[in-house]
Amino acid sequence: MAPVTVEKSSKMHSKVVIIGSGPAGHTAAIYLARANLNPVMFEGFMANGFAAGGQLTTTTDVENFPGFPSGIMGPELMNKFREQSVQFGTNIITETVSKIDLSARPFRYWREMEEDNEPETADAIIIATGASAKRMGLKGEDTYWQSGISACAVCDGAVPIFRNQPLAVIGGGDSAAEEATYLTKYGSHVYVIVRRGELRASKIMAKRLMHHPKITVLWNTDLPVKGLFYAIGHEPATSLVRTQLQTDSDGYIITVPGTTQTSVKGVFAAGDVQDKRYRQAITSAGSGCMAALEVEKLLAEEEEFGDSE
């Protein structure tokens, strides 16, 4: 059966649109621009509660991104990503895509506050909207976020303010166990504060916690520490597409293993929006590269052989 098609927008039609402006989105933009595909990026205007550039814009020292031996501030790193995207010709639009129709190609989408107007269209779309750490709303949380409170031990555990200091991880699942174990490399002692009556971690991870000499498991306890790490989950920014793409029970976009291809042909997902395990800037950038190469391959094949299912 021939694929369903719609007319290209007279307003703006693009070969590829990238929604999101973190490491995944900008890496995809750089590769696509160098391939002369004229990518359009919607970097968002406080989309998902973050400024353009995503979660890294709220991060202080980034010490584990290759190429910066002395570290780099998160906002500065994202500015460099953006400068490189622009240098190669990416059209960056500081607006938010609020509505999208993935039922036919070219795909139709609408900008925020323009939902009743004519849509714009794209032959391919990369979803790179990221995910945000769940917060607890504690007093002082906003003040000390990324300055004593973190949601990523791997990202921030080695920061000098945490070294040889008592640290705490809030959570009771495998993620909390992994974060706590990692933090023992740097903190003087690590407390795991479980908010429920029992650990939700797997038996082997729970056993490691209970027997580690530098970890103490506590239940619903307040105590003074120098660093607080949340391990209570993340919320993927998939509300835009959750009813149109296959997602898992937590809302993360499911991709074909080893690729960034989603359940809809021509739609790709890169970065934390489809990665609930690693959630690192470097892995996001890598998946952005994958998405760009897959888009380039798809469009080249369709141009040569025509669209087919």
N, C-alpha and C positions, 0 to 999 in steps of 0.2 A: 504494500500500500504506500502510495506517495506521501511523504511527510507533509503535515499541515504548514502552510506558509501564510504570512501576512505582508502587507505592503510596507516598504521602507518608509521611515518617517521623513516628511518634507521639512521637519524642524531641524533634526540632526540625526544622521545615521553614521554609525561607526563600525569598523570591522571588529573591534574588541573594546569592551568597557570593563574597567577594574573598579570594583566597589570596595573601598578600604585603602588605608594609606600607611600601614605598618610595614615592617621589613618584608613581608610576603608580597604585599601590593606593589611596593616600589621596586623590588627585585624583578617581579613580572613586568613592570612598566619598562625598566631598563632594557631587558632582553627583547621585548616586543618592539620598542622604539628602534633599537639597533637593527631589527629585522624589517624595518620600514613598514610596520603595520599601523602606525599612527595611533597608539593607544590613547584612550580617554580615561582619566582617573577621577572618580568622585571621592575626594579625600574626606568629605563630611564636615559638618559644622557642629561640633560637640556631639557627634553621633556616638551612641552607647555611653555617653557621659565623658568622653575623652576628646581632647583637642585633636586636630589633624596630626597624624603621626602615631596615634594609638597609645598603648600602655607605656611605651618607653618614654613618652613625654612627661610622665610622672615619676620617672626613675632618676636617681642621682647618679652615682658612679656605676658605669658598666665596665667591668674588668675582664669579662670572658668573651668579648667579641674580637675575633682575629683582626690583626692589623693595627691595634692600638695598645702597645705594650705598657703605656702609662695609664691606661684606662681612658674613658671618655664619658662625659655626661650624657644621659639619655636623650634630652632634647637636642643636644648638639649632634649626636649620631643620626637622629631622624632628619635634622636639617641637611646633613650631608647626603643621606639617601634621596631627599627631595631634590637637592641641587643636581644630583647626577641624573635623576629622571628627567628633569627639565632640560638639562644639557643635551640629551639625546632626542628631545622632541616630544616628550609626553605632554598632552594637554591636560593640565590639572585644574579641576573645577572644585572650588571650595563650597560645595553644596552637598546636601544629603539626598540619596535616593530613598524615597519613602514607600514606593509601590512598584511592583514588578510583575510581569506576566510571562511565565516560562512555558506556556502551553503551545506556542508556535514560534517558528523562526521566520524572520528575525525577531528576537526577543524585544518586548516593549517594556519601557520603564518610565517612571514619572519622578520628577524632583519634588522635594518638600514644598508645600504650598502651591503646587501646580498639578495636583492630582486630577483636577477636572479639565485640564487643558489637553492638547494633543500630545501623545507620548513621543518619546525619542526611541530609537531602535538600535540594536547591535546584533551582529552575526554571532558573536561569542561573548560570554560574560565570565569573569573571574570574581568569585566571592572571596574577599579577604578581609572580612569585617571583625575578625578576632574574637576574643573572649575576655571577660573581666572576672577578677577574683571576687568571690562572695565576701561581703563584709559583715561585721557583727553590730555595727552601730554603737560601739563603746564610746564612753566619754573620752575625748582627746584623740580619737582615732584619726580624724582628718589632720590634726596638728602633727602627729607623729608618723603618719603614713610615709613610708620610704625613709624615715629618719628614726627608726627604732621599731616600727611595725612593718612587716613584709608579708607577702603571700608566696614567696619563692625562695626557699633556702639555697637552692643551687645558684640562683642569681646573686643573692645578697649575703649568704652565710659567711663569706670570707672577708667582708667589709671590716675594717679595723675596729669599729665601735662594738662589734660583737665578739671579738677575739678575747678568749680567756675570761668570759663573762657568763653569768648564769642566764640561760635562754629558756624560752617556753614555746611549745607548739600546741596550738588548740586544734583538736580533731581526734578522731578515734579509728579512722580507717587505714588502709594500706598507705595512702599518701602521707598521712601524719607519721606513720612509722618510718617511712623512707626519709622524710624530711628530718625527723629527730635523729635518726642514725647518721645522716649526713652532717648534721650540725655538731655532732660529738667531735668532729675533726677540729673544730674551732672554739666552741664554748667550753667553759670550765665544767658545766653540768647542764643537762637538758631535761626539762620537765615536760611531760606530755599531759595536757589537761583535757580529760575526756568529759564531755558535757552530758553524756548518757550514762546509764548504769553499767554498761559493758563495752569492751572494745569491739569495734566492727571489723577490725583488721583480720586478715586470714590467720589461721593458727600458727603458721611458721613465722609470720611477721610479728604477731603478738608475743610469741615466745622470745624472739630476739629482743623486743622491747623490755620485757620483764627481766631478762637476764643480763642486759647490758650494764656494766658497772657505772657508766656515766649518764644513765637515763633512769628517771623515776616517773612512774605513771601515777597521776592523781585524778580524783574525780571531783568536778565542780568546786575547785579550790582557787582562792585568790592568794597570790604570793608575789613578792617583789623580784623582778627580773630586769635585765638590761636590754633584752630583745624579745619581741613577740612575733611569732610566725603563725599565720592562719593556714590551716590545711582543711578547710571546710568546703572545698569545691570551687568550681568556676562556672560562669554562665556564658555560654557561647552566644554571640550576637547573630542569631539566626531567625529572629521573628519575621524578617522580611521574606524569607523563603521557606520557612519550616513546613508550610502546608503544600509546597510544590516540589520539594526535594526529599529524598529519603534521609531521615535523621535517626540517631539512636535515642534511647530512652532519656538521655540527658540533653538532647537537642543538638548534638554535634552532627555536622553533615557527614554522611557516609560516602566514601569514595571507593572506586575500584582499587583493590589492593595493589600497591606499587605505582599508583597513578594519582592524579588529582581530579579525574573524571567523576562527576556525580551521576545520579540516576537519570539526569536529563542530558541528552547529547548536546554538546556545545556550551554546557555550563560546567565550570571547574571551580574547585574550592582549594584554597591554599592558606597556610598559617594555622593559628590556634583555633579557627572556626571548625577545623576538621581534625585537630590534634589534641587529644585530651591527655596524652602521656608526657610528651617532652616539654612543650610550651616554652621554647627558647627562641630568642631572636635569630640565632643562626639556623635552627631547623626551619623556622618560618621562612627565612630568606631562601633556603634550599627548596622548599616546596613551591615558593613563588617562581623560581627558575623552572621547575618541572611544569607548572601550569602554563607558563609562557611557551615553552617548547612544544607542549601538547596542543595549545591553541594554534601555533604556527603550523604544525603538521596537519591538523584538521582542516584549516582554511586552505592550505596548499593543495591538499587532496581534493577538496570540494571544488576548488577552482579548476583543477585539471580534469577531474572525472565527473563533476557534478555531485549534488547532494543525494545521498542514498541512505537507506536505513540498513 
